[in-house]
Amino acid sequence: MEFIKKYGIVIVIVFALSMFIEPAVCFFILGSIFFYAGVKAVLLLKRIRRNGIACTGTIAEYESDSDGYKTPFVEFTTLAGDRIAKKPYLYASTDADKLMSYKNRIGQPVPVLYDPNDPKKFILTDQTGLNYFVFMLCFVMGSAFLVVSICSFMGYIKLRF
């Protein structure tokens, strides 16, 4: 993800220019980003599920982003005694999150799994299934975009708009 943040402006410029020159490059860029994000997230989820340390956290509040999706702000204490207070490292919000207030969940305990090497990388245990689904969907979409772009590069399909 750091790679995408670091070179985001260059990626956007190449994407915009390639829309007019060769649309298959756009599909390749989108596919690569979705594929990379999906694989990276699923691997991190698996590592935390396999090696993570379980504890109980408390939801301090829910923060809304610019689109209205709510993400919990969780506080917990690690086995080493460090106090962590932040949003989960991986969390998938749904459209239902926009409509719900979640005021009754503030102050409630939630199961947390954190990475023993970096406790700031944590997930909510009860959201693991949704997270896997969303990031596997990213992986599948990325794969589809990559297949379309490769087929276009090889001449099997034409992507002219």
C-alpha positions in Angstrom: 0.0 0.0 0.0 2.9 2.3 0.7 4.0 1.9 -3.0 0.5 3.2 -4.1 0.6 6.1 -1.7 4.2 7.0 -2.8 3.6 6.9 -6.5 -0.1 7.8 -6.5 0.2 11.0 -8.5 2.4 9.3 -11.2 -0.1 6.5 -11.4 -3.0 8.9 -11.9 -1.2 10.8 -14.6 -0.3 7.7 -16.5 -3.8 6.4 -16.1 -5.3 9.7 -17.4 -3.0 9.8 -20.4 -3.5 6.2 -21.3 -7.3 6.6 -21.5 -6.8 8.4 -24.8 -3.7 6.5 -26.1 -4.2 2.8 -25.1 -7.2 2.0 -22.8 -5.7 -1.5 -22.1 -3.1 0.3 -19.9 -6.0 1.7 -17.8 -7.3 -1.8 -17.3 -3.8 -3.0 -16.4 -3.3 -0.2 -13.9 -6.7 -0.7 -12.2 -6.2 -4.5 -12.2 -2.7 -4.2 -10.7 -3.9 -1.9 -7.9 -6.9 -4.0 -7.0 -4.9 -7.3 -7.3 -2.1 -5.9 -5.1 -4.5 -4.5 -2.5 -6.5 -7.7 -2.3 -3.4 -10.0 -2.0 -1.7 -7.7 0.5 -4.8 -7.4 2.7 -5.7 -11.2 2.6 -2.1 -12.1 3.5 -2.1 -9.7 6.4 -5.4 -11.1 7.6 -4.1 -14.6 7.4 -0.9 -13.7 9.3 -2.8 -12.0 12.0 -5.3 -14.8 12.3 -2.5 -17.3 12.5 0.0 -15.5 14.7 -2.1 -12.7 16.3 -2.6 -12.2 20.0 -6.2 -12.0 21.1 -7.5 -9.5 23.6 -10.6 -7.4 24.3 -10.9 -3.8 23.3 -13.5 -1.2 23.8 -15.2 0.9 21.1 -14.5 4.6 22.0 -16.4 6.1 19.1 -17.3 5.7 15.5 -15.6 8.0 12.9 -17.3 8.8 9.6 -15.3 9.5 6.5 -16.3 11.9 3.7 -18.7 9.4 2.2 -20.5 8.6 5.5 -18.9 5.2 6.1 -18.3 4.6 9.8 -15.2 3.0 11.3 -14.8 2.2 15.0 -12.1 3.8 17.0 -10.9 1.0 19.4 -8.9 1.1 22.5 -7.1 -1.9 24.0 -4.0 -2.8 26.0 -1.4 -5.2 24.7 0.2 -8.0 26.7 3.2 -5.8 27.0 1.1 -3.1 28.6 1.0 -0.7 25.7 -2.2 1.2 25.2 -3.4 1.3 21.6 -6.2 3.7 20.6 -6.9 3.8 16.9 -9.0 2.5 14.0 -8.5 -1.2 12.9 -5.7 -1.6 10.3 -8.1 -3.5 8.0 -11.8 -2.8 8.2 -14.5 -3.0 5.5 -17.5 -0.7 5.9 -20.8 -1.4 4.1 -23.6 0.8 3.0 -25.6 -0.2 6.0 -22.9 1.5 8.1 -24.0 4.8 6.6 -27.5 4.4 8.0 -26.8 3.0 11.4 -25.8 5.2 14.3 -24.0 2.6 16.4 -24.4 4.8 19.6 -25.4 1.7 21.5 -22.1 0.0 20.6 -19.9 2.8 22.1 -18.3 1.6 25.3 -19.0 -2.1 24.4 -16.2 -4.7 24.4 -15.0 -6.1 21.1 -12.7 -9.0 20.4 -9.4 -7.8 18.9 -6.5 -9.7 17.2 -3.3 -7.8 16.9 0.1 -8.4 15.2 2.7 -9.3 17.9 5.4 -7.5 15.9 3.3 -4.3 15.4 0.3 -4.0 17.8 -1.0 -1.0 15.8 -1.9 -3.5 13.1 -5.0 -5.1 14.5 -8.4 -6.4 13.3 -11.8 -6.9 14.9 -12.3 -10.6 15.2 -16.0 -10.5 14.6 -15.4 -8.6 11.2 -13.0 -11.1 9.8 -15.5 -12.8 7.4 -16.6 -9.5 5.9 -13.0 -8.3 5.5 -12.0 -11.6 3.7 -15.0 -11.2 1.4 -14.3 -7.6 0.5 -10.6 -8.1 -0.1 -11.1 -11.4 -2.0 -13.5 -9.4 -4.1 -10.7 -6.9 -4.8 -8.5 -9.7 -5.7 -11.1 -11.2 -8.2 -11.8 -7.8 -9.7 -8.1 -7.1 -10.1 -7.6 -10.4 -11.8 -10.5 -9.8 -14.2 -9.1 -6.4 -15.1 -5.6 -7.9 -15.7 -7.0 -10.7 -17.9 -8.9 -8.1 -20.0 -5.8 -6.0 -20.4 -3.6 -8.9 -21.3 -6.2 -10.1 -23.8 -6.2 -6.7 -25.3 -2.4 -6.5 -25.5 -2.4 -9.9 -27.2 -5.0 -8.8 -29.8 -7.8 -11.1 -28.7 -10.1 -8.1 -27.9 -10.2 -4.5 -28.8 -10.6 -1.8 -26.2 -11.3 1.4 -28.1 -13.7 3.9 -26.8 
